[in-house]
Amino acid sequence: MDYTNNIYFLNDGDLVILGENSITFYDKDLNKIEKNVEVITWNSNAADKGSFDTFMLKEINEQPNSIRETIGTRIVPNQKCDFSDIHISKEYLSDITRIYIVACGTAMYAGIAVKPIFERLTGIPTEVDVASEFRYREPLIDSRTLIICISQSGETADTIAALKNAKANGSKTIAVTNVIGSSITREADFTLLTHAGPEIAVASTKAYTSQVTLLALLAIHFAEVLELPKGDMINNLKDEILELPSKVSIVLDNTDVIRDFAKKIYKESDVFFVGRGIDYAVAMEASLKLKEVSYIHSESYQSGELKHGPIALIENGFTVVGIMTDRRLVDKSISNLQEVISRGAKTLIITNQDIDKNLFPTVFSVPKVHPLLSAVLSVIPLQLLAYYVAVEKGLDVDKPRNLAKSVTVE
């Protein structure tokens, strides 16, 4: 970015002859072709750490703005969500039998977090699939299935392969990505950009919250296209989405509890993350973050599954992180977590509910939000937990071992 913001995108098989004062393009059959230069709007400061010690910490703190950019002009007062960049009709949505959300890693967990939003708002059964497994299990896809593929970089090989397979079977495809002109945008029928700005750290943070936000808006758009009787709920969700950036800022301004807890557990070898509903989706992403940057083994479980096996591992001093943001499930979640405390576990609770804080030694409160949007807020203290644990261990937070930012091979 310090040298140029002009770029030519190459398709698979393209060849280039680059001379001192010339550039010539050929396709895979060696036919000369013309290409248009694209202008990247990011500036070099966006790819700089600024006043932060690491890119990961910078990107965690950029989330109020990245979410704001993702929302953009899609929500206009007294109007339907603006998705004029895609063309999905009422007739098409009324006819499809299933939505598949296909992705890898963090992007897949974003899909799991928004699955309930699509189902609640549209009534269309929605499945989330691991891209690397999708095409090999021969899923039941045809012209009446919609495939939404998520990839931060737009270059994830497994996700692109799954998208191509879906198109070959007649499905309409939507790509959700952060990178203009990336490979997935050239393959999909439609592309939605998160506009989160460059994400340099290998462990994804702001891309996740932007993906959840954008997909929640897409679900609202689908409900509006279908003209379903969800007006009050949709208007409430829109209002809550507009408030997300300011609520994220509140979380980021009060992180001492997380930093202190990280100092208590950075020498641990195992950690459990538990939750119910969307909180379980957050537990999976939080567990992945801790693995990625701190190299601590961690697992995520539905809270109700603890007594079906995993609780056998709980012993004195074991760390369990519980997430509780859905009022309907709080009492059950408290009961599950008291089971692990009675067996000697130390706990960190992430919640936006009015619980008795005397029940748990360490509680981190996040602002209240509609349960369908809670993943955007509850994940942030857990991103910071992974970060601070890794820092306490003296690790390279931005470049974890064995990992790459874009997984471009299957």
DRENDO-1510 file (C-alpha; in Angstrom, 1 decimal, always signed):
<recs>
REC; n; res; u; v; w
REC; 1; MET; +0.0; +0.0; +0.0 .
REC; 2; ASP; +3.0; +2.4; +0.4 .
REC; 3; TYR; +3.8; +2.0; -3.3 .
REC; 4; THR; +0.5; +1.6; -5.1 .
REC; 5; ASN; -3.2; +1.2; -4.8 .
REC; 6; ASN; -3.6; +0.0; -8.4 .
REC; 7; ILE; -4.0; -3.7; -9.1 .
REC; 8; TYR; -4.8; -6.2; -11.8 .
REC; 9; PHE; -6.7; -9.3; -10.6 .
REC; 10; LEU; -5.7; -12.6; -12.3 .
REC; 11; ASN; -7.9; -15.6; -12.9 .
REC; 12; ASP; -6.7; -19.2; -12.5 .
REC; 13; GLY; -4.4; -20.0; -15.4 .
REC; 14; ASP; -3.7; -16.4; -16.5 .
REC; 15; LEU; -0.2; -15.5; -17.5 .
REC; 16; VAL; +1.6; -12.2; -17.3 .
REC; 17; ILE; +4.7; -10.8; -19.1 .
REC; 18; LEU; +5.9; -7.9; -17.1 .
REC; 19; GLY; +8.5; -5.7; -18.8 .
REC; 20; GLU; +10.2; -2.5; -17.7 .
REC; 21; ASN; +7.6; -0.4; -19.3 .
REC; 22; SER; +4.9; -2.8; -20.4 .
REC; 23; ILE; +2.5; -5.5; -19.1 .
REC; 24; THR; +0.8; -8.1; -21.3 .
REC; 25; PHE; -1.9; -10.6; -20.2 .
REC; 26; TYR; -2.7; -14.0; -21.6 .
REC; 27; ASP; -5.4; -16.5; -20.7 .
REC; 28; LYS; -4.6; -20.2; -20.0 .
REC; 29; ASP; -4.8; -20.9; -23.8 .
REC; 30; LEU; -2.2; -18.2; -24.4 .
REC; 31; ASN; -4.7; -15.8; -26.1 .
REC; 32; LYS; -3.8; -12.2; -25.4 .
REC; 33; ILE; -6.4; -10.5; -23.2 .
REC; 34; GLU; -7.1; -7.1; -21.8 .
REC; 35; LYS; -7.6; -6.4; -18.1 .
REC; 36; ASN; -8.8; -3.3; -16.3 .
REC; 37; VAL; -6.9; -1.8; -13.5 .
REC; 38; GLU; -8.7; -1.8; -10.1 .
REC; 39; VAL; -8.2; +0.9; -7.5 .
REC; 40; ILE; -8.0; -0.2; -3.9 .
REC; 41; THR; -9.5; +2.3; -1.5 .
REC; 42; TRP; -7.7; +1.2; +1.6 .
REC; 43; ASN; -4.8; +3.5; +2.6 .
REC; 44; SER; -1.5; +2.5; +4.0 .
REC; 45; ASN; -2.4; +3.6; +7.5 .
REC; 46; ALA; -5.1; +0.9; +7.6 .
REC; 47; ALA; -2.4; -1.7; +7.4 .
REC; 48; ASP; -0.2; -0.1; +10.1 .
REC; 49; LYS; -0.3; -0.9; +13.8 .
REC; 50; GLY; -0.6; +2.8; +14.8 .
REC; 51; SER; -0.3; +3.2; +18.5 .
REC; 52; PHE; -1.1; -0.5; +19.3 .
REC; 53; ASP; +1.5; -3.2; +20.1 .
REC; 54; THR; +0.0; -5.7; +17.7 .
REC; 55; PHE; -2.3; -5.9; +14.7 .
REC; 56; MET; -4.6; -8.2; +16.6 .
REC; 57; LEU; -5.2; -5.7; +19.4 .
REC; 58; LYS; -5.6; -2.9; +16.9 .
REC; 59; GLU; -8.2; -4.9; +15.0 .
REC; 60; ILE; -10.1; -5.9; +18.1 .
REC; 61; ASN; -10.3; -2.2; +19.0 .
REC; 62; GLU; -11.4; -1.2; +15.4 .
REC; 63; GLN; -14.6; -3.2; +15.7 .
REC; 64; PRO; -16.9; -0.2; +16.5 .
REC; 65; ASN; -15.8; +1.3; +13.3 .
REC; 66; SER; -15.7; -1.9; +11.2 .
REC; 67; ILE; -19.2; -2.8; +12.3 .
REC; 68; ARG; -20.3; +0.8; +11.4 .
REC; 69; GLU; -18.7; +0.4; +8.0 .
REC; 70; THR; -20.4; -2.9; +7.5 .
REC; 71; ILE; -23.8; -1.4; +8.3 .
REC; 72; GLY; -23.0; +1.5; +6.0 .
REC; 73; THR; -26.2; +2.7; +4.3 .
REC; 74; ARG; -28.0; -0.6; +4.4 .
REC; 75; ILE; -30.3; +0.7; +7.2 .
REC; 76; VAL; -32.3; +3.8; +6.2 .
REC; 77; PRO; -35.0; +5.1; +8.6 .
REC; 78; ASN; -38.5; +4.1; +7.6 .
REC; 79; GLN; -37.2; +2.1; +4.6 .
REC; 80; LYS; -36.4; -1.5; +3.9 .
REC; 81; CYS; -32.8; -2.7; +4.1 .
REC; 82; ASP; -30.8; -1.7; +1.1 .
REC; 83; PHE; -29.4; -4.7; -0.7 .
REC; 84; SER; -29.6; -3.3; -4.2 .
REC; 85; ASP; -26.2; -5.0; -4.9 .
REC; 86; ILE; -27.9; -8.3; -5.1 .
REC; 87; HIS; -31.2; -9.3; -6.9 .
REC; 88; ILE; -33.1; -11.9; -4.8 .
REC; 89; SER; -36.9; -11.8; -5.6 .
REC; 90; LYS; -39.8; -12.8; -3.5 .
REC; 91; GLU; -40.7; -15.5; -6.0 .
REC; 92; TYR; -37.2; -17.0; -5.6 .
REC; 93; LEU; -37.2; -16.9; -1.8 .
REC; 94; SER; -40.7; -18.3; -1.7 .
REC; 95; ASP; -39.6; -21.3; -3.8 .
REC; 96; ILE; -36.3; -22.3; -2.1 .
REC; 97; THR; -36.4; -25.2; +0.3 .
REC; 98; ARG; -33.1; -24.6; +2.2 .
REC; 99; ILE; -30.3; -22.1; +2.8 .
REC; 100; TYR; -26.8; -23.5; +3.2 .
REC; 101; ILE; -24.1; -21.3; +4.9 .
REC; 102; VAL; -20.7; -22.7; +3.9 .
REC; 103; ALA; -17.4; -21.6; +5.3 .
REC; 104; CYS; -14.3; -22.6; +7.3 .
REC; 105; GLY; -13.0; -21.8; +10.8 .
REC; 106; THR; -14.1; -18.4; +12.2 .
REC; 107; ALA; -16.3; -17.7; +9.2 .
REC; 108; MET; -18.2; -20.9; +9.8 .
REC; 109; TYR; -18.8; -19.9; +13.4 .
REC; 110; ALA; -20.2; -16.6; +12.1 .
REC; 111; GLY; -22.6; -18.8; +10.1 .
REC; 112; ILE; -23.6; -20.8; +13.1 .
REC; 113; ALA; -24.3; -17.5; +15.0 .
REC; 114; VAL; -26.7; -16.3; +12.3 .
REC; 115; LYS; -28.4; -19.5; +11.5 .
REC; 116; PRO; -31.2; -18.8; +14.1 .
REC; 117; ILE; -31.7; -15.3; +12.6 .
REC; 118; PHE; -32.4; -16.7; +9.1 .
REC; 119; GLU; -34.7; -19.4; +10.4 .
REC; 120; ARG; -36.6; -17.1; +12.8 .
REC; 121; LEU; -37.1; -14.3; +10.3 .
REC; 122; THR; -37.6; -16.2; +7.0 .
REC; 123; GLY; -38.9; -19.6; +8.1 .
REC; 124; ILE; -36.5; -21.2; +5.7 .
REC; 125; PRO; -34.5; -24.2; +7.1 .
REC; 126; THR; -30.9; -23.1; +7.3 .
REC; 127; GLU; -27.8; -25.4; +7.6 .
REC; 128; VAL; -24.2; -24.5; +8.3 .
REC; 129; ASP; -21.6; -26.7; +6.6 .
REC; 130; VAL; -17.8; -27.0; +6.8 .
REC; 131; ALA; -16.6; -26.1; +3.4 .
REC; 132; SER; -14.0; -28.9; +3.3 .
REC; 133; GLU; -16.7; -31.5; +3.8 .
REC; 134; PHE; -19.5; -29.9; +1.9 .
REC; 135; ARG; -18.9; -31.2; -1.6 .
REC; 136; TYR; -17.6; -34.6; -0.5 .
REC; 137; ARG; -20.7; -35.5; +1.4 .
REC; 138; GLU; -22.8; -34.9; -1.8 .
REC; 139; PRO; -25.3; -32.5; -0.2 .
REC; 140; LEU; -28.9; -32.4; -1.5 .
REC; 141; ILE; -28.6; -29.1; -3.4 .
REC; 142; ASP; -30.3; -27.9; -6.6 .
REC; 143; SER; -31.9; -24.8; -8.1 .
REC; 144; ARG; -34.2; -24.5; -5.0 .
REC; 145; THR; -31.3; -24.2; -2.5 .
REC; 146; LEU; -29.4; -20.9; -1.8 .
REC; 147; ILE; -25.7; -21.2; -0.9 .
REC; 148; ILE; -24.1; -18.4; +1.1 .
REC; 149; CYS; -20.3; -18.8; +1.2 .
REC; 150; ILE; -18.3; -16.8; +3.7 .
REC; 151; SER; -14.5; -16.1; +3.4 .
REC; 152; GLN; -12.7; -13.2; +4.9 .
REC; 153; SER; -10.0; -13.2; +2.3 .
REC; 154; GLY; -12.1; -14.5; -0.6 .
REC; 155; GLU; -9.3; -16.9; -1.4 .
REC; 156; THR; -10.2; -19.9; +0.9 .
REC; 157; ALA; -9.7; -22.9; -1.4 .
REC; 158; ASP; -12.2; -25.2; +0.3 .
REC; 159; THR; -15.0; -22.5; +0.3 .
REC; 160; ILE; -14.4; -21.6; -3.4 .
REC; 161; ALA; -14.5; -25.3; -4.3 .
REC; 162; ALA; -17.8; -25.7; -2.4 .
REC; 163; LEU; -19.2; -22.7; -4.2 .
REC; 164; LYS; -18.3; -24.1; -7.6 .
REC; 165; ASN; -19.9; -27.4; -6.7 .
REC; 166; ALA; -23.1; -25.6; -5.7 .
REC; 167; LYS; -23.2; -23.7; -8.9 .
REC; 168; ALA; -22.7; -26.9; -10.9 .
REC; 169; ASN; -25.8; -28.3; -9.2 .
REC; 170; GLY; -27.9; -25.3; -10.1 .
REC; 171; SER; -27.8; -23.4; -6.9 .
REC; 172; LYS; -27.8; -19.6; -6.7 .
REC; 173; THR; -24.7; -18.4; -4.7 .
REC; 174; ILE; -23.8; -15.4; -2.6 .
REC; 175; ALA; -20.3; -14.7; -1.5 .
REC; 176; VAL; -19.6; -12.8; +1.7 .
REC; 177; THR; -16.1; -11.5; +1.8 .
REC; 178; ASN; -13.9; -8.6; +2.9 .
REC; 179; VAL; -11.7; -8.3; -0.2 .
REC; 180; ILE; -12.8; -6.6; -3.4 .
REC; 181; GLY; -11.9; -8.6; -6.5 .
REC; 182; SER; -10.9; -11.8; -4.6 .
REC; 183; SER; -11.4; -15.1; -6.3 .
REC; 184; ILE; -14.7; -15.9; -4.6 .
REC; 185; THR; -16.2; -12.7; -5.9 .
REC; 186; ARG; -15.5; -13.7; -9.5 .
REC; 187; GLU; -17.2; -17.1; -9.0 .
REC; 188; ALA; -20.3; -16.2; -7.0 .
REC; 189; ASP; -23.6; -15.0; -8.6 .
REC; 190; PHE; -23.7; -12.2; -6.0 .
REC; 191; THR; -21.1; -10.6; -3.7 .
REC; 192; LEU; -21.6; -8.9; -0.4 .
REC; 193; LEU; -18.6; -7.0; +1.0 .
REC; 194; THR; -18.2; -6.6; +4.8 .
REC; 195; HIS; -16.1; -3.4; +4.4 .
REC; 196; ALA; -14.2; -4.3; +7.6 .
REC; 197; GLY; -10.9; -2.9; +6.3 .
REC; 198; PRO; -7.7; -4.8; +6.1 .
REC; 199; GLU; -7.3; -7.6; +8.7 .
REC; 200; ILE; -3.6; -8.3; +9.1 .
REC; 201; ALA; -3.4; -10.6; +12.2 .
REC; 202; VAL; -3.8; -14.2; +11.3 .
REC; 203; ALA; -6.5; -14.8; +14.0 .
REC; 204; SER; -9.7; -13.2; +12.7 .
REC; 205; THR; -11.5; -10.8; +15.0 .
REC; 206; LYS; -13.2; -7.8; +13.3 .
REC; 207; ALA; -14.0; -9.9; +10.2 .
REC; 208; TYR; -16.1; -12.2; +12.4 .
REC; 209; THR; -18.2; -9.4; +14.0 .
REC; 210; SER; -18.7; -7.8; +10.6 .
REC; 211; GLN; -19.8; -11.1; +9.0 .
REC; 212; VAL; -22.3; -11.6; +11.8 .
REC; 213; THR; -23.6; -8.1; +11.4 .
REC; 214; LEU; -23.9; -8.3; +7.6 .
REC; 215; LEU; -25.6; -11.7; +7.6 .
REC; 216; ALA; -28.1; -10.5; +10.2 .
REC; 217; LEU; -28.9; -7.6; +7.9 .
REC; 218; LEU; -29.3; -10.0; +5.0 .
REC; 219; ALA; -31.7; -12.1; +7.0 .
REC; 220; ILE; -33.8; -9.0; +7.7 .
REC; 221; HIS; -33.7; -8.2; +4.0 .
REC; 222; PHE; -35.0; -11.6; +3.1 .
REC; 223; ALA; -37.8; -11.3; +5.6 .
REC; 224; GLU; -38.7; -7.9; +4.1 .
REC; 225; VAL; -38.6; -9.3; +0.5 .
REC; 226; LEU; -40.9; -12.1; +1.6 .
REC; 227; GLU; -43.2; -9.6; +3.2 .
REC; 228; LEU; -43.6; -11.7; +6.3 .
REC; 229; PRO; -45.5; -10.4; +9.4 .
REC; 230; LYS; -42.4; -9.7; +11.3 .
REC; 231; GLY; -42.5; -5.9; +11.3 .
REC; 232; ASP; -42.1; -5.2; +15.0 .
REC; 233; MET; -39.3; -7.7; +15.4 .
REC; 234; ILE; -37.5; -6.4; +12.2 .
REC; 235; ASN; -37.7; -2.8; +13.3 .
REC; 236; ASN; -36.4; -3.7; +16.8 .
REC; 237; LEU; -33.5; -5.6; +15.2 .
REC; 238; LYS; -32.6; -2.7; +13.0 .
REC; 239; ASP; -32.6; -0.3; +15.9 .
REC; 240; GLU; -30.4; -2.7; +17.9 .
REC; 241; ILE; -28.0; -3.2; +15.0 .
REC; 242; LEU; -27.5; +0.6; +14.7 .
REC; 243; GLU; -26.6; +0.6; +18.4 .
REC; 244; LEU; -24.0; -2.2; +18.1 .
REC; 245; PRO; -20.9; +0.1; +17.4 .
REC; 246; SER; -21.5; +2.2; +20.6 .
REC; 247; LYS; -22.2; -1.0; +22.7 .
REC; 248; VAL; -19.0; -2.6; +21.4 .
REC; 249; SER; -17.1; +0.6; +22.5 .
REC; 250; ILE; -18.5; +0.1; +26.0 .
REC; 251; VAL; -17.2; -3.4; +26.1 .
REC; 252; LEU; -13.7; -2.3; +24.9 .
REC; 253; ASP; -13.6; +0.5; +27.5 .
REC; 254; ASN; -13.9; -1.9; +30.4 .
REC; 255; THR; -11.6; -4.9; +30.0 .
REC; 256; ASP; -9.6; -5.0; +33.3 .
REC; 257; VAL; -11.6; -8.1; +34.4 .
REC; 258; ILE; -10.5; -10.0; +31.3 .
REC; 259; ARG; -6.9; -8.9; +31.6 .
REC; 260; ASP; -6.8; -10.0; +35.2 .
REC; 261; PHE; -8.4; -13.4; +34.5 .
REC; 262; ALA; -5.9; -14.0; +31.7 .
REC; 263; LYS; -3.1; -13.6; +34.2 .
REC; 264; LYS; -4.7; -16.4; +36.3 .
REC; 265; ILE; -5.0; -18.9; +33.6 .
REC; 266; TYR; -2.2; -18.4; +31.1 .
REC; 267; LYS; -0.3; -21.4; +32.4 .
REC; 268; GLU; -3.3; -23.7; +32.0 .
REC; 269; SER; -3.2; -26.6; +29.6 .
REC; 270; ASP; -7.0; -27.0; +29.1 .
REC; 271; VAL; -10.0; -24.7; +29.1 .
REC; 272; PHE; -13.7; -25.3; +28.5 .
REC; 273; PHE; -16.1; -22.8; +26.9 .
REC; 274; VAL; -19.8; -23.5; +27.3 .
REC; 275; GLY; -23.1; -21.9; +26.3 .
REC; 276; ARG; -26.5; -22.5; +24.9 .
REC; 277; GLY; -28.1; -21.4; +21.6 .
REC; 278; ILE; -26.2; -18.6; +20.1 .
REC; 279; ASP; -24.0; -18.5; +23.1 .
REC; 280; TYR; -22.7; -21.9; +22.1 .
REC; 281; ALA; -21.7; -20.5; +18.7 .
REC; 282; VAL; -19.7; -17.8; +20.5 .
REC; 283; ALA; -18.2; -20.6; +22.7 .
REC; 284; MET; -16.9; -22.3; +19.6 .
REC; 285; GLU; -15.3; -19.1; +18.2 .
REC; 286; ALA; -13.8; -18.3; +21.6 .
REC; 287; SER; -12.3; -21.7; +21.9 .
REC; 288; LEU; -10.8; -21.4; +18.4 .
REC; 289; LYS; -9.3; -18.0; +19.3 .
REC; 290; LEU; -7.6; -19.4; +22.4 .
REC; 291; LYS; -6.2; -22.3; +20.5 .
REC; 292; GLU; -4.9; -20.2; +17.7 .
REC; 293; VAL; -3.0; -17.5; +19.6 .
REC; 294; SER; -2.1; -19.1; +23.0 .
REC; 295; TYR; -1.7; -22.8; +22.0 .
REC; 296; ILE; -3.8; -23.8; +25.0 .
REC; 297; HIS; -6.0; -26.8; +24.3 .
REC; 298; SER; -9.6; -25.8; +24.6 .
REC; 299; GLU; -13.0; -27.3; +23.9 .
REC; 300; SER; -16.5; -25.8; +23.5 .
REC; 301; TYR; -19.7; -27.6; +24.6 .
REC; 302; GLN; -23.4; -26.9; +24.8 .
REC; 303; SER; -23.9; -26.3; +28.5 .
REC; 304; GLY; -26.4; -29.1; +28.8 .
REC; 305; GLU; -24.0; -31.6; +27.4 .
REC; 306; LEU; -21.5; -31.2; +30.3 .
REC; 307; LYS; -23.1; -34.0; +32.3 .
REC; 308; HIS; -23.1; -36.3; +29.3 .
REC; 309; GLY; -19.4; -36.9; +29.5 .
REC; 310; PRO; -17.1; -33.8; +29.5 .
REC; 311; ILE; -17.7; -33.1; +33.2 .
REC; 312; ALA; -15.6; -36.2; +34.0 .
REC; 313; LEU; -12.6; -34.0; +33.1 .
REC; 314; ILE; -13.4; -31.3; +35.7 .
REC; 315; GLU; -11.2; -31.2; +38.7 .
REC; 316; ASN; -9.9; -28.7; +41.2 .
REC; 317; GLY; -8.6; -25.6; +39.4 .
REC; 318; PHE; -9.9; -26.5; +35.9 .
REC; 319; THR; -11.0; -23.3; +34.0 .
REC; 320; VAL; -14.5; -23.1; +32.5 .
REC; 321; VAL; -15.8; -20.0; +30.7 .
REC; 322; GLY; -19.6; -19.7; +30.6 .
REC; 323; ILE; -21.6; -17.4; +28.2 .
REC; 324; MET; -25.2; -16.4; +29.2 .
REC; 325; THR; -27.0; -13.8; +27.1 .
REC; 326; ASP; -30.4; -15.4; +26.5 .
REC; 327; ARG; -32.9; -14.7; +29.3 .
REC; 328; ARG; -34.9; -17.9; +28.5 .
REC; 329; LEU; -31.8; -20.1; +29.2 .
REC; 330; VAL; -30.1; -18.3; +32.1 .
REC; 331; ASP; -31.5; -20.5; +34.9 .
REC; 332; LYS; -30.5; -23.7; +33.1 .
REC; 333; SER; -27.0; -22.3; +32.3 .
REC; 334; ILE; -26.5; -21.2; +35.9 .
REC; 335; SER; -27.4; -24.7; +37.0 .
REC; 336; ASN; -24.9; -26.3; +34.6 .
REC; 337; LEU; -22.1; -24.0; +35.7 .
REC; 338; GLN; -22.7; -24.6; +39.4 .
REC; 339; GLU; -22.1; -28.2; +38.7 .
REC; 340; VAL; -18.6; -27.5; +37.5 .
REC; 341; ILE; -17.9; -25.1; +40.4 .
REC; 342; SER; -19.0; -27.7; +42.9 .
REC; 343; ARG; -16.2; -29.9; +41.4 .
REC; 344; GLY; -13.5; -27.2; +41.9 .
REC; 345; ALA; -13.6; -25.4; +38.6 .
REC; 346; LYS; -12.7; -21.7; +38.4 .
REC; 347; THR; -15.1; -19.8; +36.1 .
REC; 348; LEU; -15.4; -16.7; +34.0 .
REC; 349; ILE; -18.9; -15.7; +33.2 .
REC; 350; ILE; -19.8; -13.4; +30.2 .
REC; 351; THR; -23.4; -12.2; +30.5 .
REC; 352; ASN; -25.8; -9.4; +29.9 .
REC; 353; GLN; -28.4; -10.7; +32.3 .
REC; 354; ASP; -29.1; -9.6; +35.9 .
REC; 355; ILE; -27.7; -12.6; +37.6 .
REC; 356; ASP; -26.7; -13.0; +41.2 .
REC; 357; LYS; -23.0; -12.2; +40.9 .
REC; 358; ASN; -22.3; -13.8; +44.3 .
REC; 359; LEU; -22.8; -17.2; +42.5 .
REC; 360; PHE; -19.6; -16.7; +40.5 .
REC; 361; PRO; -16.3; -15.2; +41.5 .
REC; 362; THR; -15.6; -13.5; +38.1 .
REC; 363; VAL; -18.3; -12.0; +36.0 .
REC; 364; PHE; -17.9; -9.7; +32.9 .
REC; 365; SER; -21.0; -7.8; +31.9 .
REC; 366; VAL; -21.7; -6.8; +28.3 .
REC; 367; PRO; -24.5; -4.4; +27.3 .
REC; 368; LYS; -28.0; -5.9; +26.8 .
REC; 369; VAL; -29.0; -6.6; +23.2 .
REC; 370; HIS; -31.5; -8.7; +21.3 .
REC; 371; PRO; -30.6; -12.4; +21.9 .
REC; 372; LEU; -30.3; -12.9; +18.1 .
REC; 373; LEU; -27.5; -10.3; +18.0 .
REC; 374; SER; -25.7; -11.2; +21.2 .
REC; 375; ALA; -22.8; -12.9; +19.4 .
REC; 376; VAL; -21.4; -9.5; +18.3 .
REC; 377; LEU; -21.0; -8.3; +21.8 .
REC; 378; SER; -20.2; -11.4; +23.9 .
REC; 379; VAL; -17.4; -12.6; +21.6 .
REC; 380; ILE; -15.3; -9.4; +22.2 .
REC; 381; PRO; -14.2; -10.0; +25.8 .
REC; 382; LEU; -13.3; -13.6; +24.7 .
REC; 383; GLN; -11.2; -12.3; +21.8 .
REC; 384; LEU; -9.4; -10.2; +24.4 .
REC; 385; LEU; -9.0; -13.1; +26.7 .
REC; 386; ALA; -7.2; -15.1; +24.0 .
REC; 387; TYR; -5.1; -12.1; +23.2 .
REC; 388; TYR; -4.0; -11.4; +26.9 .
REC; 389; VAL; -3.3; -15.0; +27.6 .
REC; 390; ALA; -1.0; -15.1; +24.6 .
REC; 391; VAL; +0.7; -11.9; +25.6 .
REC; 392; GLU; +1.3; -13.3; +29.1 .
REC; 393; LYS; +2.9; -16.3; +27.5 .
REC; 394; GLY; +5.2; -14.1; +25.4 .
REC; 395; LEU; +3.9; -15.4; +22.1 .
REC; 396; ASP; +3.8; -13.8; +18.7 .
REC; 397; VAL; +0.1; -12.9; +18.7 .
REC; 398; ASP; -0.1; -11.7; +15.1 .
REC; 399; LYS; +1.6; -14.7; +13.5 .
REC; 400; PRO; +0.7; -18.0; +15.4 .
REC; 401; ARG; +2.8; -21.0; +14.5 .
REC; 402; ASN; +1.6; -23.3; +11.6 .
REC; 403; LEU; -1.2; -20.9; +10.6 .
REC; 404; ALA; -1.7; -18.7; +7.5 .
REC; 405; LYS; -4.1; -15.8; +7.0 .
REC; 406; SER; -5.5; -17.3; +3.8 .
REC; 407; VAL; -5.8; -21.0; +3.4 .
REC; 408; THR; -5.4; -21.3; -0.3 .
REC; 409; VAL; -5.0; -25.1; -0.6 .
REC; 410; GLU; -7.5; -27.8; +0.2 .
</recs>
